[in-house]
Amino acid sequence: MPERLKILIVEDDESARESIGKVFGRAGSLRFDVEFISTEEVWRPFPRPLACDVVMVDIASNPQASLEAASRLRSTLPMAGIAIMAPSDDFMAPVEIINMGLGPLVILDYEGMSSLPSVAMSLAGDGGGSQSSMRGDLSEKNRELRDITDSLARQSVHLIRLRNELAAEKSKLETIINGMSDGVIFFNVDGALEMINPVARKIITSAGYKDEPELESFLRFIREHETSGANTAADAGDTFESSMGPKTYRTRIGKVFDSEDEMAGLLIMLTDITQDKEYEKLKNEFTSMISHELRTPLTSIRAAVDNLLRGNLGDVTDDQTKFLRLIARNVDRQQDLIDNLLDLARLEAGQMEMSMERGQMTTPAVFCMDHFSLAFKDKGVNLTGNFDEDTPRIYMDQGLITQAINNLLSNALKFTEAGGEVSISVKKEMVGGSPYVGVIVADTGVGIAREHLEKVFDKYTQADSSIRRRFAGTGLGLAICKEIARAHNGLITVDSEPGRGSRFSLLIPVMDELGE
């Protein structure tokens, strides 16, 4: 640091010059050479070359002009430290102070005025080094702030774009929901209605639920039906049928979860099945009527054939006997078809009279195996049995279970070629943590394609047209098995692969209905 510091002060205000001069005078006139110039004088030709250690610029009166003057002095006196003086701590310093690397910023209050000599000595002592360091720090902070600002701006644009996309998706979803033929209602976890489409509003209005409190009572109605046990089918899930006003609806209840797997509310869908129920009723009535009308003449035909075969109406030749037996077989086939139609109609309507008793599944399984043993032998298909005698006793209608097992064995025999194998087994199985006793019929027959597995238990359905052509049948056997399983609160499953056979499992739950 030089013995005497040369200080150039850019100041337009005379009173401020006087005050600043007094401060430096009290600090020691022998240590400081102070020269004042105005902002305008900075831009005039100097009468002598400028030479100073420290420059101080007051930006109070005209900040822009003062900063331009400071910038010129920076280029003219590159080795001098430059300090900026501001009128108060409320003064918002222009960002150019940081951009041009000027500083430090001194506030011209009492304390700041008194510190001017110390600031000058600090700037001169570092030879501008402190200022350079400070300028570098300020520039670095400025760059960081700009990076943060740019990042925030990009995020804001991204958020706006996402918000617009979400708004568009929401509008699209609302358009789809409002255009659905099914009623859609959403209640949040607090039971408050959040969304209802026009179809649902029309449905519940016709049922007498009109305002907000009544909609809450509608939700209670749904929850009561959901937990009332009205839905006992094993595969029904959260679906039940309910009457609202003059119509019948299939009501489906789904729990909605948010992105954190927290319960968000209940989604309720209402499908009008009134016409379907009417068609179902008409179909069942038609089936029952036709079956009864067909059964009467078939009984008469069978009785007449039996009388002819016994010779009650006179001698019958060998050729006549041959044709009469053919008639009898076809009458029996038609009789079986009618019996299946009637049984299926009664099972579906829940009108089948059941005689439930406690027993072991091995009893009907062994009976059915013995009944079919000759038919398997005639076709050249090997039939084996594996029966676990320790399976729990279950409640069942033994006649219906026998009918279901017969259907499964008949199905296996039909679709298994000579030289193939069929097995029937009885064992205990666990399904969803609950005990069941299962009858499993497995074969090495033609198998079923994966896309047809869901349809094999439908009425009048076989795997595909080629199967139907090769193996005659009505497609009622497996449908009856499904209804018999449902009547016992059980289920029936299938596992199959084309060319490798099929495995059907009839599962009946283990329960103690009599409290024994």
TAUR-V864604 format. One record per residue. N is the residue number from 1. PHI is phi in degrees with one decimal (* if undefined). BURIAL is 1 if it has 16 or more other ideal C-beta (glycine too) atoms within 10 Angstrom, else 0. Layout:
# TAUR-V864604
N;PHI;BURIAL
N;PHI;BURIAL
This chain:
# TAUR-V864604
1;*;0
2;-65.2;0
3;-64.2;0
4;-122.2;0
5;-91.9;1
6;-94.9;1
7;-120.9;1
8;-106.8;1
9;-117.2;1
10;-92.6;1
11;-146.2;1
12;-93.6;1
13;-91.9;0
14;-65.9;0
15;-65.6;0
16;-67.3;1
17;-59.0;1
18;-63.2;0
19;-64.0;0
20;-65.8;1
21;-61.6;1
22;-62.9;0
23;-62.7;0
24;-67.4;1
25;-65.8;0
26;-67.3;0
27;-74.2;1
28;123.5;0
29;-66.2;0
30;-76.1;0
31;-99.3;0
32;-128.2;1
33;-107.3;0
34;-105.8;1
35;-128.1;0
36;-103.0;1
37;-136.9;1
38;-89.3;0
39;-63.5;1
40;-66.5;0
41;-65.7;0
42;-61.8;1
43;-91.3;0
44;-87.4;0
45;-64.7;0
46;-79.3;0
47;-65.1;0
48;-144.4;0
49;-60.8;0
50;-74.7;0
51;-149.4;0
52;-154.1;1
53;-95.5;1
54;-138.2;1
55;-118.2;1
56;-125.2;1
57;-121.0;1
58;-90.0;1
59;-104.6;1
60;-66.9;1
61;-75.3;0
62;-146.1;0
63;-55.1;1
64;-65.8;0
65;-64.9;1
66;-64.8;1
67;-67.4;1
68;-64.7;1
69;-65.6;1
70;-62.7;1
71;-64.8;1
72;-64.6;0
73;-65.1;1
74;-61.5;1
75;-75.9;0
76;-77.1;0
77;-121.5;1
78;-63.9;0
79;-91.5;0
80;-87.2;1
81;-78.7;1
82;-121.7;1
83;-112.1;1
84;-109.3;1
85;-108.3;1
86;-120.9;1
87;-70.3;1
88;-157.4;0
89;-74.8;0
90;-83.5;0
91;-71.1;0
92;-88.1;0
93;-67.9;0
94;-60.5;1
95;-64.9;0
96;-61.1;1
97;-57.8;1
98;-75.8;1
99;-61.6;0
100;-88.9;1
101;71.4;1
102;-88.7;1
103;148.9;1
104;-74.6;1
105;-99.0;1
106;-111.3;1
107;-86.9;1
108;-84.5;1
109;-90.0;0
110;-61.9;0
111;-67.6;0
112;-66.6;1
113;-61.3;1
114;-67.7;0
115;-87.0;1
116;-57.3;1
117;-59.7;1
118;-64.6;0
119;-61.5;1
120;-61.9;1
121;-65.4;1
122;-65.7;1
123;-66.4;1
124;-70.4;1
125;-65.8;0
126;-85.7;0
127;56.5;0
128;85.6;1
129;-66.2;0
130;-62.3;1
131;-66.5;1
132;-63.9;0
133;-63.8;0
134;-64.6;1
135;-65.4;1
136;-64.9;0
137;-62.6;0
138;-63.2;1
139;-65.6;0
140;-64.6;0
141;-62.4;0
142;-64.0;0
143;-64.0;0
144;-61.9;0
145;-62.0;0
146;-65.5;0
147;-63.4;0
148;-63.1;0
149;-62.0;0
150;-62.2;0
151;-63.6;0
152;-63.2;0
153;-64.2;0
154;-64.6;0
155;-64.7;0
156;-62.0;0
157;-62.6;0
158;-63.7;0
159;-64.3;0
160;-62.9;0
161;-63.6;0
162;-62.5;0
163;-61.3;0
164;-66.0;0
165;-65.6;0
166;-63.3;0
167;-63.1;0
168;-66.4;0
169;-65.0;0
170;-61.9;0
171;-63.5;0
172;-64.3;0
173;-64.1;0
174;-63.0;0
175;-63.7;0
176;-65.0;0
177;-63.9;1
178;-67.7;0
179;-93.1;0
180;-72.4;0
181;-82.0;0
182;-89.8;1
183;-80.5;1
184;-128.2;1
185;-133.2;1
186;-128.0;1
187;-109.0;1
188;-77.4;0
189;-64.7;0
190;-87.2;0
191;84.4;0
192;-87.8;0
193;-71.6;0
194;-114.5;0
195;-154.7;1
196;-150.3;1
197;-89.5;1
198;-57.9;0
199;-64.2;1
200;-65.2;1
201;-62.9;0
202;-66.6;0
203;-64.1;1
204;-74.7;1
205;-67.9;0
206;-66.9;0
207;-87.2;1
208;102.2;0
209;-96.1;1
210;-115.1;0
211;-112.5;0
212;-59.0;0
213;-59.2;0
214;-70.8;0
215;-66.4;1
216;-66.6;0
217;-68.4;0
218;-62.3;1
219;-62.2;1
220;-63.5;0
221;-59.8;1
222;-63.4;1
223;-66.1;0
224;-64.0;0
225;-67.5;1
226;-65.3;1
227;-108.0;0
228;-81.9;0
229;85.0;0
230;-66.2;0
231;-107.2;1
232;-111.8;0
233;-65.7;0
234;-65.6;1
235;-107.2;0
236;-83.1;0
237;65.2;0
238;-90.6;0
239;-132.5;1
240;-151.4;1
241;-102.9;0
242;-146.0;0
243;-98.1;0
244;-131.0;1
245;68.6;0
246;-85.3;0
247;-118.8;1
248;-114.4;1
249;-127.5;1
250;-87.8;1
251;-103.3;1
252;-115.1;1
253;-115.2;1
254;-126.9;0
255;-84.5;0
256;-106.0;0
257;-119.0;0
258;-86.4;0
259;-65.9;0
260;-102.8;0
261;61.1;0
262;-93.6;0
263;-60.9;0
264;-103.5;1
265;158.2;1
266;-117.0;1
267;-104.5;0
268;-116.4;1
269;-118.9;1
270;-116.3;1
271;-114.5;1
272;-73.6;1
273;-117.1;1
274;-56.8;0
275;-66.6;0
276;-62.0;0
277;-64.5;0
278;-65.1;0
279;-62.6;0
280;-62.2;0
281;-63.2;0
282;-61.9;0
283;-64.4;0
284;-64.5;1
285;-63.8;0
286;-65.2;0
287;-61.4;1
288;-64.4;0
289;-64.5;0
290;-63.3;0
291;-62.2;1
292;-66.5;0
293;-67.2;0
294;-79.1;0
295;-63.7;1
296;-61.4;0
297;-67.1;0
298;-64.9;1
299;-63.3;0
300;-66.5;0
301;-63.1;1
302;-64.8;1
303;-64.9;0
304;-65.7;0
305;-63.9;1
306;-62.9;0
307;-63.0;0
308;-66.2;1
309;-65.4;1
310;-79.9;0
311;80.7;0
312;-66.3;0
313;-110.1;0
314;120.1;0
315;-66.1;0
316;-123.7;1
317;-73.0;0
318;-62.5;0
319;-64.7;0
320;-64.0;0
321;-60.0;0
322;-58.9;0
323;-71.8;0
324;-64.6;1
325;-66.3;0
326;-62.8;0
327;-62.5;0
328;-62.6;1
329;-64.4;0
330;-69.4;0
331;-63.0;1
332;-62.8;0
333;-62.9;0
334;-65.3;1
335;-64.2;1
336;-62.8;0
337;-61.6;1
338;-64.6;1
339;-61.4;0
340;-63.6;1
341;-61.0;1
342;-66.8;1
343;-61.1;1
344;-64.0;1
345;-62.6;1
346;-67.1;1
347;-64.3;1
348;-64.3;1
349;-84.0;0
350;70.6;0
351;-107.3;0
352;-74.0;1
353;-76.5;0
354;-114.0;0
355;-110.9;0
356;-83.9;0
357;-146.5;0
358;-86.6;0
359;-170.7;0
360;-100.4;1
361;-65.2;1
362;-64.2;1
363;-61.9;0
364;-68.5;1
365;-65.5;1
366;-65.6;1
367;-59.8;0
368;-66.2;1
369;-63.1;1
370;-64.5;0
371;-62.3;0
372;-95.0;1
373;-58.8;0
374;-68.3;0
375;-63.8;0
376;-66.3;1
377;-64.6;0
378;-62.1;0
379;-86.0;0
380;82.5;0
381;-107.0;1
382;-79.0;0
383;-112.2;1
384;-125.2;0
385;-128.6;1
386;-142.0;0
387;-117.6;1
388;-85.7;0
389;-73.2;0
390;-95.1;0
391;-66.2;1
392;-63.0;0
393;-75.7;0
394;-129.0;1
395;-94.0;1
396;-155.7;1
397;-90.8;1
398;-62.1;0
399;-65.7;0
400;-68.7;1
401;-62.4;1
402;-61.6;1
403;-61.4;1
404;-65.1;1
405;-65.5;1
406;-58.4;1
407;-62.1;1
408;-66.7;1
409;-68.4;1
410;-62.1;1
411;-64.0;1
412;-64.8;1
413;-64.5;1
414;-62.6;1
415;-99.8;1
416;-113.7;1
417;-77.2;0
418;-55.8;0
419;93.0;0
420;-83.3;1
421;-132.5;1
422;-132.5;1
423;-125.8;1
424;-126.2;1
425;-139.4;1
426;-127.4;1
427;-158.3;1
428;-84.5;0
429;-135.9;0
430;-105.5;0
431;-128.6;0
432;59.0;0
433;84.2;0
434;-111.9;0
435;-82.2;0
436;-133.7;1
437;-107.3;1
438;-117.3;1
439;-105.5;1
440;-112.8;1
441;-115.8;1
442;-118.7;1
443;-136.3;1
444;-111.1;1
445;-81.2;1
446;-69.7;1
447;78.1;1
448;-131.7;1
449;-67.4;0
450;-58.1;0
451;-71.0;0
452;-103.4;1
453;-62.4;1
454;-70.8;0
455;-99.1;0
456;-65.9;1
457;-95.3;1
458;-80.6;0
459;-67.1;0
460;58.4;0
461;-121.6;1
462;-124.1;1
463;-51.9;1
464;-157.8;0
465;-65.0;0
466;-66.6;0
467;-65.2;1
468;-60.2;0
469;-68.8;0
470;-78.7;0
471;-124.6;0
472;-66.9;0
473;171.5;1
474;-92.2;0
475;78.5;1
476;-98.5;1
477;-57.9;1
478;-71.3;1
479;-63.5;1
480;-66.4;1
481;-58.9;1
482;-62.7;1
483;-69.2;1
484;-65.7;1
485;-61.4;1
486;-63.4;1
487;-64.6;1
488;-99.8;1
489;58.7;0
490;-109.5;1
491;-152.9;1
492;-132.3;1
493;-127.1;0
494;-140.3;0
495;-132.2;0
496;-151.4;1
497;-148.9;0
498;-54.7;0
499;82.8;0
500;-125.1;0
501;92.7;1
502;-134.5;1
503;-135.6;1
504;-102.5;1
505;-124.9;1
506;-97.8;1
507;-115.0;1
508;-116.6;1
509;-68.9;1
510;-86.6;0
511;-146.9;0
512;-114.0;0
513;-68.1;0
514;-96.4;0
515;73.2;0
516;-88.0;0
